[in-house]
Amino acid sequence: MSAKPRPCPICKKPRSEEFSPFCSSRCKDRDLAQWFNDGYSVPGRPASPEEIVREE
Ligand SMILES: [Zn+2]
């Protein structure tokens, strides 16, 4: 077996097939945001309206 399951590069959780290589659309969006904001660093997890909605 050569194919090892890799974790989500954003949060290190097991990734899902639907959002591969990420675990969720949230991490996918987060990665895209980092590309759009080249050099932009995320020190923590800023609460966005989207995340708050998903928490519920
Ligand atoms: Zn993730």
N, CA, C, O and the ligand as a Tripos MOL2 file, in Angstrom:
@<TRIPOS>MOLECULE
protein
  225   223    57     0     0
PROTEIN
NO_CHARGES

@<TRIPOS>ATOM
      1 N           0.8500   -1.1970    0.0000 N.3       1 MET1
      2 CA          0.0000    0.0000    0.0000 C.3       1 MET1
      3 C           0.8850    1.2460    0.0000 C.2       1 MET1
      4 O           1.6700    1.4550    0.9250 O.2       1 MET1
      5 N           0.7590    2.0470   -1.0080 N.am      2 SER2
      6 CA          1.6010    3.2300   -1.1170 C.3       2 SER2
      7 C           0.8090    4.5120   -0.8750 C.2       2 SER2
      8 O           1.3750    5.5670   -0.5900 O.2       2 SER2
      9 N          -0.4900    4.4010   -0.9930 N.am      3 ALA3
     10 CA         -1.3150    5.5980   -0.8150 C.3       3 ALA3
     11 C          -1.6520    5.7850    0.6570 C.2       3 ALA3
     12 O          -2.4570    5.0500    1.2290 O.2       3 ALA3
     13 N          -1.0260    6.7730    1.2440 N.am      4 LYS4
     14 CA         -1.3110    7.0690    2.6430 C.3       4 LYS4
     15 C          -2.3450    8.1810    2.7470 C.2       4 LYS4
     16 O          -2.2790    9.1780    2.0290 O.2       4 LYS4
     17 N          -3.2840    7.9970    3.6370 N.am      5 PRO5
     18 CA         -4.2600    9.0750    3.8350 C.3       5 PRO5
     19 C          -3.5860   10.2850    4.4550 C.2       5 PRO5
     20 O          -2.9560   10.1810    5.5080 O.2       5 PRO5
     21 N          -3.7160   11.4190    3.8120 N.am      6 ARG6
     22 CA         -3.0960   12.6300    4.3460 C.3       6 ARG6
     23 C          -4.1520   13.4970    5.0230 C.2       6 ARG6
     24 O          -5.3050   13.5520    4.5950 O.2       6 ARG6
     25 N          -3.7340   14.1650    6.0800 N.am      7 PRO7
     26 CA         -4.6890   15.0430    6.7740 C.3       7 PRO7
     27 C          -4.8970   16.3350    6.0150 C.2       7 PRO7
     28 O          -4.1310   16.6770    5.1150 O.2       7 PRO7
     29 N          -5.9210   17.0280    6.3810 N.am      8 CYS8
     30 CA         -6.2010   18.3390    5.8060 C.3       8 CYS8
     31 C          -5.0120   19.2640    6.0730 C.2       8 CYS8
     32 O          -4.5810   19.3840    7.2200 O.2       8 CYS8
     33 N          -4.4720   19.9190    5.0410 N.am      9 PRO9
     34 CA         -3.3040   20.7820    5.2220 C.3       9 PRO9
     35 C          -3.6130   22.0270    6.0390 C.2       9 PRO9
     36 O          -2.6990   22.7190    6.4870 O.2       9 PRO9
     37 N          -4.8660   22.3090    6.2320 N.am     10 ILE10
     38 CA         -5.2410   23.5160    6.9600 C.3      10 ILE10
     39 C          -5.3670   23.2470    8.4450 C.2      10 ILE10
     40 O          -4.7820   23.9640    9.2570 O.2      10 ILE10
     41 N          -6.1200   22.2270    8.8120 N.am     11 CYS11
     42 CA         -6.3950   22.0020   10.2310 C.3      11 CYS11
     43 C          -5.9150   20.6320   10.6970 C.2      11 CYS11
     44 O          -6.0470   20.2860   11.8710 O.2      11 CYS11
     45 N          -5.3530   19.8500    9.7630 N.am     12 LYS12
     46 CA         -4.7780   18.5380   10.1060 C.3      12 LYS12
     47 C          -5.8050   17.4830   10.4780 C.2      12 LYS12
     48 O          -5.4570   16.4180   10.9880 O.2      12 LYS12
     49 N          -7.0430   17.7740   10.2280 N.am     13 LYS13
     50 CA         -8.0640   16.7540   10.4690 C.3      13 LYS13
     51 C          -8.1470   15.8360    9.2560 C.2      13 LYS13
     52 O          -7.7090   16.2020    8.1660 O.2      13 LYS13
     53 N          -8.7010   14.6580    9.4420 N.am     14 PRO14
     54 CA         -8.8910   13.7570    8.2890 C.3      14 PRO14
     55 C          -9.6920   14.4430    7.2040 C.2      14 PRO14
     56 O         -10.7560   15.0050    7.4640 O.2      14 PRO14
     57 N          -9.1780   14.3960    5.9920 N.am     15 ARG15
     58 CA         -9.8640   15.1070    4.9140 C.3      15 ARG15
     59 C         -10.9860   14.2620    4.3370 C.2      15 ARG15
     60 O         -11.0190   13.0390    4.4750 O.2      15 ARG15
     61 N         -11.8870   14.9520    3.6950 N.am     16 SER16
     62 CA        -13.0150   14.2510    3.0850 C.3      16 SER16
     63 C         -12.8020   14.1570    1.5860 C.2      16 SER16
     64 O         -12.1140   14.9890    0.9940 O.2      16 SER16
     65 N         -13.3840   13.1590    0.9870 N.am     17 GLU17
     66 CA        -13.2220   12.9710   -0.4550 C.3      17 GLU17
     67 C         -13.8710   14.1110   -1.2170 C.2      17 GLU17
     68 O         -13.3750   14.5290   -2.2640 O.2      17 GLU17
     69 N         -14.9610   14.6030   -0.7010 N.am     18 GLU18
     70 CA        -15.7060   15.6450   -1.4030 C.3      18 GLU18
     71 C         -14.8850   16.9220   -1.5190 C.2      18 GLU18
     72 O         -14.9450   17.6100   -2.5390 O.2      18 GLU18
     73 N         -14.1150   17.2450   -0.4730 N.am     19 PHE19
     74 CA        -13.3800   18.5100   -0.4650 C.3      19 PHE19
     75 C         -11.8780   18.2710   -0.5370 C.2      19 PHE19
     76 O         -11.0920   19.1660   -0.2280 O.2      19 PHE19
     77 N         -11.4770   17.0810   -0.9380 N.am     20 SER20
     78 CA        -10.0560   16.7510   -1.0450 C.3      20 SER20
     79 C          -9.2900   17.8670   -1.7450 C.2      20 SER20
     80 O          -9.7760   18.4060   -2.7390 O.2      20 SER20
     81 N          -8.0870   18.2350   -1.2480 N.am     21 PRO21
     82 CA         -7.4170   17.5690   -0.1330 C.3      21 PRO21
     83 C          -7.7820   18.1480    1.2230 C.2      21 PRO21
     84 O          -7.0520   17.9580    2.1960 O.2      21 PRO21
     85 N          -8.8840   18.8410    1.2980 N.am     22 PHE22
     86 CA         -9.2610   19.4510    2.5640 C.3      22 PHE22
     87 C         -10.3430   18.6220    3.2450 C.2      22 PHE22
     88 O         -10.8810   17.6770    2.6680 O.2      22 PHE22
     89 N         -10.6510   19.0000    4.4950 N.am     23 CYS23
     90 CA        -11.6280   18.2260    5.2520 C.3      23 CYS23
     91 C         -13.0270   18.7930    5.0710 C.2      23 CYS23
     92 O         -14.0260   18.1130    5.3040 O.2      23 CYS23
     93 N         -13.0810   20.0530    4.6500 N.am     24 SER24
     94 CA        -14.3920   20.6860    4.5440 C.3      24 SER24
     95 C         -14.3020   21.9020    3.6400 C.2      24 SER24
     96 O         -13.2130   22.3520    3.2820 O.2      24 SER24
     97 N         -15.4590   22.4240    3.2800 N.am     25 SER25
     98 CA        -15.4860   23.6190    2.4310 C.3      25 SER25
     99 C         -14.8770   24.7970    3.1700 C.2      25 SER25
    100 O         -14.3610   25.7280    2.5510 O.2      25 SER25
    101 N         -14.9380   24.7540    4.4890 N.am     26 ARG26
    102 CA        -14.3890   25.8480    5.2860 C.3      26 ARG26
    103 C         -12.8760   25.9360    5.0970 C.2      26 ARG26
    104 O         -12.3300   27.0190    4.8850 O.2      26 ARG26
    105 N         -12.2110   24.7970    5.1770 N.am     27 CYS27
    106 CA        -10.7600   24.7900    4.9990 C.3      27 CYS27
    107 C         -10.4080   25.0930    3.5480 C.2      27 CYS27
    108 O          -9.3910   25.7320    3.2760 O.2      27 CYS27
    109 N         -11.2250   24.6480    2.6360 N.am     28 LYS28
    110 CA        -10.9820   24.9260    1.2220 C.3      28 LYS28
    111 C         -11.0380   26.4290    0.9790 C.2      28 LYS28
    112 O         -10.1880   26.9940    0.2920 O.2      28 LYS28
    113 N         -12.0480   27.0600    1.5520 N.am     29 ASP29
    114 CA        -12.1740   28.5080    1.4130 C.3      29 ASP29
    115 C         -11.0030   29.2110    2.0930 C.2      29 ASP29
    116 O         -10.5030   30.2230    1.6010 O.2      29 ASP29
    117 N         -10.5800   28.6750    3.2060 N.am     30 ARG30
    118 CA         -9.4790   29.2770    3.9460 C.3      30 ARG30
    119 C          -8.2030   29.2270    3.1080 C.2      30 ARG30
    120 O          -7.4440   30.1940    3.0620 O.2      30 ARG30
    121 N          -7.9780   28.1130    2.4600 N.am     31 ASP31
    122 CA         -6.7820   27.9690    1.6260 C.3      31 ASP31
    123 C          -6.8480   28.9340    0.4510 C.2      31 ASP31
    124 O          -5.8510   29.5670    0.1060 O.2      31 ASP31
    125 N          -8.0020   29.0440   -0.1520 N.am     32 LEU32
    126 CA         -8.1730   29.9670   -1.2750 C.3      32 LEU32
    127 C          -7.9130   31.3970   -0.8310 C.2      32 LEU32
    128 O          -7.2810   32.1800   -1.5410 O.2      32 LEU32
    129 N          -8.4080   31.7220    0.3510 N.am     33 ALA33
    130 CA         -8.2210   33.0770    0.8670 C.3      33 ALA33
    131 C          -6.7390   33.3780    1.0430 C.2      33 ALA33
    132 O          -6.2940   34.5060    0.8310 O.2      33 ALA33
    133 N          -5.9830   32.3620    1.4320 N.am     34 GLN34
    134 CA         -4.5470   32.5700    1.6260 C.3      34 GLN34
    135 C          -3.8700   32.8090    0.2860 C.2      34 GLN34
    136 O          -2.9190   33.5860    0.1940 O.2      34 GLN34
    137 N          -4.3560   32.1460   -0.7440 N.am     35 TRP35
    138 CA         -3.7790   32.3600   -2.0770 C.3      35 TRP35
    139 C          -4.0830   33.7680   -2.5500 C.2      35 TRP35
    140 O          -3.2210   34.4530   -3.1010 O.2      35 TRP35
    141 N          -5.3110   34.1910   -2.3300 N.am     36 PHE36
    142 CA         -5.7050   35.5230   -2.7950 C.3      36 PHE36
    143 C          -4.9710   36.6050   -2.0180 C.2      36 PHE36
    144 O          -4.6600   37.6690   -2.5530 O.2      36 PHE36
    145 N          -4.7020   36.3190   -0.7570 N.am     37 ASN37
    146 CA         -3.9880   37.2780    0.0610 C.3      37 ASN37
    147 C          -2.5730   36.7680    0.2780 C.2      37 ASN37
    148 O          -2.2200   36.3350    1.3750 O.2      37 ASN37
    149 N          -1.7870   36.8210   -0.7500 N.am     38 ASP38
    150 CA         -0.4280   36.2790   -0.7090 C.3      38 ASP38
    151 C           0.3600   36.9200    0.4290 C.2      38 ASP38
    152 O           0.4960   38.1410    0.5120 O.2      38 ASP38
    153 N           0.8690   36.0620    1.2960 N.am     39 GLY39
    154 CA          1.6320   36.5790    2.4270 C.3      39 GLY39
    155 C           0.7710   36.8200    3.6490 C.2      39 GLY39
    156 O           1.2620   37.1210    4.7360 O.2      39 GLY39
    157 N          -0.5070   36.6800    3.4430 N.am     40 TYR40
    158 CA         -1.4160   36.8910    4.5720 C.3      40 TYR40
    159 C          -1.3300   35.7070    5.5250 C.2      40 TYR40
    160 O          -1.4840   34.5580    5.1090 O.2      40 TYR40
    161 N          -1.0860   35.9840    6.7950 N.am     41 SER41
    162 CA         -0.9580   34.9020    7.7640 C.3      41 SER41
    163 C          -2.1330   34.9120    8.7320 C.2      41 SER41
    164 O          -2.6440   35.9600    9.1270 O.2      41 SER41
    165 N          -2.5360   33.7020    9.0950 N.am     42 VAL42
    166 CA         -3.6430   33.5840   10.0290 C.3      42 VAL42
    167 C          -3.0990   33.1130   11.3720 C.2      42 VAL42
    168 O          -2.8540   31.9210   11.5560 O.2      42 VAL42
    169 N          -2.9080   34.0290   12.3060 N.am     43 PRO43
    170 CA         -2.3340   33.6660   13.6060 C.3      43 PRO43
    171 C          -3.2690   32.7690   14.4040 C.2      43 PRO43
    172 O          -2.8120   31.8870   15.1300 O.2      43 PRO43
    173 N          -4.5200   32.9780   14.2800 N.am     44 GLY44
    174 CA         -5.4710   32.1730   15.0560 C.3      44 GLY44
    175 C          -6.6220   31.7460   14.1840 C.2      44 GLY44
    176 O          -6.4470   31.4990   12.9900 O.2      44 GLY44
    177 N          -7.7770   31.6580   14.7590 N.am     45 ARG45
    178 CA         -8.9510   31.3230   13.9810 C.3      45 ARG45
    179 C          -9.9580   32.4640   14.0950 C.2      45 ARG45
    180 O         -10.8490   32.4230   14.9430 O.2      45 ARG45
    181 N          -9.8240   33.4580   13.2650 N.am     46 PRO46
    182 CA        -10.7490   34.5910   13.3130 C.3      46 PRO46
    183 C         -12.1810   34.1460   13.0730 C.2      46 PRO46
    184 O         -12.4700   33.4330   12.1120 O.2      46 PRO46
    185 N         -13.0470   34.5620   13.9290 N.am     47 ALA47
    186 CA        -14.4420   34.1530   13.8090 C.3      47 ALA47
    187 C         -15.1180   34.9220   12.6920 C.2      47 ALA47
    188 O         -15.2370   36.1460   12.7470 O.2      47 ALA47
    189 N         -15.5510   34.2070   11.6980 N.am     48 SER48
    190 CA        -16.2860   34.8290   10.6090 C.3      48 SER48
    191 C         -17.7430   34.4230   10.7160 C.2      48 SER48
    192 O         -18.0630   33.3900   11.3040 O.2      48 SER48
    193 N         -18.6160   35.2210   10.1570 N.am     49 PRO49
    194 CA        -20.0530   34.8860   10.1990 C.3      49 PRO49
    195 C         -20.3050   33.4800    9.6830 C.2      49 PRO49
    196 O         -21.1850   32.7790   10.1830 O.2      49 PRO49
    197 N         -19.5310   33.0650    8.6810 N.am     50 GLU50
    198 CA        -19.7400   31.7380    8.1170 C.3      50 GLU50
    199 C         -19.4590   30.6620    9.1640 C.2      50 GLU50
    200 O         -20.2170   29.7010    9.2970 O.2      50 GLU50
    201 N         -18.3560   30.8330    9.9100 N.am     51 GLU51
    202 CA        -17.9910   29.8260   10.8960 C.3      51 GLU51
    203 C         -19.0340   29.7580   12.0080 C.2      51 GLU51
    204 O         -19.3860   28.6780   12.4830 O.2      51 GLU51
    205 N         -19.5150   30.9140   12.4070 N.am     52 ILE52
    206 CA        -20.4980   30.9530   13.4750 C.3      52 ILE52
    207 C         -21.7510   30.1900   13.0540 C.2      52 ILE52
    208 O         -22.3480   29.4670   13.8500 O.2      52 ILE52
    209 N         -22.1310   30.3600   11.8150 N.am     53 VAL53
    210 CA        -23.3130   29.6670   11.3140 C.3      53 VAL53
    211 C         -23.0780   28.1620   11.3090 C.2      53 VAL53
    212 O         -23.9570   27.3850   11.6810 O.2      53 VAL53
    213 N         -21.8790   27.7590   10.8840 N.am     54 ARG54
    214 CA        -21.5880   26.3390   10.7760 C.3      54 ARG54
    215 C         -21.4750   25.6690   12.1470 C.2      54 ARG54
    216 O         -21.6790   24.4620   12.2730 O.2      54 ARG54
    217 N         -21.1510   26.4560   13.1640 N.am     55 GLU55
    218 CA        -21.0060   25.8850   14.4910 C.3      55 GLU55
    219 C         -22.3410   25.4220   15.0350 C.2      55 GLU55
    220 O         -22.3990   24.5100   15.8600 O.2      55 GLU55
    221 N         -23.4100   26.0450   14.5760 N.am     56 GLU56
    222 CA        -24.7110   25.7430   15.1500 C.3      56 GLU56
    223 C         -25.3840   24.5460   14.5090 C.2      56 GLU56
    224 O         -26.4930   24.1790   14.8990 O.2      56 GLU56
    225 ZN         -9.5010   21.0920    7.5760 Zn       57 ZN57
@<TRIPOS>BOND
     1     1     2 1
     2     2     3 1
     3     3     4 2
     4     3     5 am
     5     5     6 1
     6     6     7 1
     7     7     8 2
     8     7     9 am
     9     9    10 1
    10    10    11 1
    11    11    12 2
    12    11    13 am
    13    13    14 1
    14    14    15 1
    15    15    16 2
    16    15    17 am
    17    17    18 1
    18    18    19 1
    19    19    20 2
    20    19    21 am
    21    21    22 1
    22    22    23 1
    23    23    24 2
    24    23    25 am
    25    25    26 1
    26    26    27 1
    27    27    28 2
    28    27    29 am
    29    29    30 1
    30    30    31 1
    31    31    32 2
    32    31    33 am
    33    33    34 1
    34    34    35 1
    35    35    36 2
    36    35    37 am
    37    37    38 1
    38    38    39 1
    39    39    40 2
    40    39    41 am
    41    41    42 1
    42    42    43 1
    43    43    44 2
    44    43    45 am
    45    45    46 1
    46    46    47 1
    47    47    48 2
    48    47    49 am
    49    49    50 1
    50    50    51 1
    51    51    52 2
    52    51    53 am
    53    53    54 1
    54    54    55 1
    55    55    56 2
    56    55    57 am
    57    57    58 1
    58    58    59 1
    59    59    60 2
    60    59    61 am
    61    61    62 1
    62    62    63 1
    63    63    64 2
    64    63    65 am
    65    65    66 1
    66    66    67 1
    67    67    68 2
    68    67    69 am
    69    69    70 1
    70    70    71 1
    71    71    72 2
    72    71    73 am
    73    73    74 1
    74    74    75 1
    75    75    76 2
    76    75    77 am
    77    77    78 1
    78    78    79 1
    79    79    80 2
    80    79    81 am
    81    81    82 1
    82    82    83 1
    83    83    84 2
    84    83    85 am
    85    85    86 1
    86    86    87 1
    87    87    88 2
    88    87    89 am
    89    89    90 1
    90    90    91 1
    91    91    92 2
    92    91    93 am
    93    93    94 1
    94    94    95 1
    95    95    96 2
    96    95    97 am
    97    97    98 1
    98    98    99 1
    99    99   100 2
   100    99   101 am
   101   101   102 1
   102   102   103 1
   103   103   104 2
   104   103   105 am
   105   105   106 1
   106   106   107 1
   107   107   108 2
   108   107   109 am
   109   109   110 1
   110   110   111 1
   111   111   112 2
   112   111   113 am
   113   113   114 1
   114   114   115 1
   115   115   116 2
   116   115   117 am
   117   117   118 1
   118   118   119 1
   119   119   120 2
   120   119   121 am
   121   121   122 1
   122   122   123 1
   123   123   124 2
   124   123   125 am
   125   125   126 1
   126   126   127 1
   127   127   128 2
   128   127   129 am
   129   129   130 1
   130   130   131 1
   131   131   132 2
   132   131   133 am
   133   133   134 1
   134   134   135 1
   135   135   136 2
   136   135   137 am
   137   137   138 1
   138   138   139 1
   139   139   140 2
   140   139   141 am
   141   141   142 1
   142   142   143 1
   143   143   144 2
   144   143   145 am
   145   145   146 1
   146   146   147 1
   147   147   148 2
   148   147   149 am
   149   149   150 1
   150   150   151 1
   151   151   152 2
   152   151   153 am
   153   153   154 1
   154   154   155 1
   155   155   156 2
   156   155   157 am
   157   157   158 1
   158   158   159 1
   159   159   160 2
   160   159   161 am
   161   161   162 1
   162   162   163 1
   163   163   164 2
   164   163   165 am
   165   165   166 1
   166   166   167 1
   167   167   168 2
   168   167   169 am
   169   169   170 1
   170   170   171 1
   171   171   172 2
   172   171   173 am
   173   173   174 1
   174   174   175 1
   175   175   176 2
   176   175   177 am
   177   177   178 1
   178   178   179 1
   179   179   180 2
   180   179   181 am
   181   181   182 1
   182   182   183 1
   183   183   184 2
   184   183   185 am
   185   185   186 1
   186   186   187 1
   187   187   188 2
   188   187   189 am
   189   189   190 1
   190   190   191 1
   191   191   192 2
   192   191   193 am
   193   193   194 1
   194   194   195 1
   195   195   196 2
   196   195   197 am
   197   197   198 1
   198   198   199 1
   199   199   200 2
   200   199   201 am
   201   201   202 1
   202   202   203 1
   203   203   204 2
   204   203   205 am
   205   205   206 1
   206   206   207 1
   207   207   208 2
   208   207   209 am
   209   209   210 1
   210   210   211 1
   211   211   212 2
   212   211   213 am
   213   213   214 1
   214   214   215 1
   215   215   216 2
   216   215   217 am
   217   217   218 1
   218   218   219 1
   219   219   220 2
   220   219   221 am
   221   221   222 1
   222   222   223 1
   223   223   224 2
@<TRIPOS>SUBSTRUCTURE
     1 MET1         2 RESIDUE 1 A MET
     2 SER2         6 RESIDUE 1 A SER
     3 ALA3        10 RESIDUE 1 A ALA
     4 LYS4        14 RESIDUE 1 A LYS
     5 PRO5        18 RESIDUE 1 A PRO
     6 ARG6        22 RESIDUE 1 A ARG
     7 PRO7        26 RESIDUE 1 A PRO
     8 CYS8        30 RESIDUE 1 A CYS
     9 PRO9        34 RESIDUE 1 A PRO
    10 ILE10       38 RESIDUE 1 A ILE
    11 CYS11       42 RESIDUE 1 A CYS
    12 LYS12       46 RESIDUE 1 A LYS
    13 LYS13       50 RESIDUE 1 A LYS
    14 PRO14       54 RESIDUE 1 A PRO
    15 ARG15       58 RESIDUE 1 A ARG
    16 SER16       62 RESIDUE 1 A SER
    17 GLU17       66 RESIDUE 1 A GLU
    18 GLU18       70 RESIDUE 1 A GLU
    19 PHE19       74 RESIDUE 1 A PHE
    20 SER20       78 RESIDUE 1 A SER
    21 PRO21       82 RESIDUE 1 A PRO
    22 PHE22       86 RESIDUE 1 A PHE
    23 CYS23       90 RESIDUE 1 A CYS
    24 SER24       94 RESIDUE 1 A SER
    25 SER25       98 RESIDUE 1 A SER
    26 ARG26      102 RESIDUE 1 A ARG
    27 CYS27      106 RESIDUE 1 A CYS
    28 LYS28      110 RESIDUE 1 A LYS
    29 ASP29      114 RESIDUE 1 A ASP
    30 ARG30      118 RESIDUE 1 A ARG
    31 ASP31      122 RESIDUE 1 A ASP
    32 LEU32      126 RESIDUE 1 A LEU
    33 ALA33      130 RESIDUE 1 A ALA
    34 GLN34      134 RESIDUE 1 A GLN
    35 TRP35      138 RESIDUE 1 A TRP
    36 PHE36      142 RESIDUE 1 A PHE
    37 ASN37      146 RESIDUE 1 A ASN
    38 ASP38      150 RESIDUE 1 A ASP
    39 GLY39      154 RESIDUE 1 A GLY
    40 TYR40      158 RESIDUE 1 A TYR
    41 SER41      162 RESIDUE 1 A SER
    42 VAL42      166 RESIDUE 1 A VAL
    43 PRO43      170 RESIDUE 1 A PRO
    44 GLY44      174 RESIDUE 1 A GLY
    45 ARG45      178 RESIDUE 1 A ARG
    46 PRO46      182 RESIDUE 1 A PRO
    47 ALA47      186 RESIDUE 1 A ALA
    48 SER48      190 RESIDUE 1 A SER
    49 PRO49      194 RESIDUE 1 A PRO
    50 GLU50      198 RESIDUE 1 A GLU
    51 GLU51      202 RESIDUE 1 A GLU
    52 ILE52      206 RESIDUE 1 A ILE
    53 VAL53      210 RESIDUE 1 A VAL
    54 ARG54      214 RESIDUE 1 A ARG
    55 GLU55      218 RESIDUE 1 A GLU
    56 GLU56      222 RESIDUE 1 A GLU
    57 ZN57       225 GROUP 0 **** ****
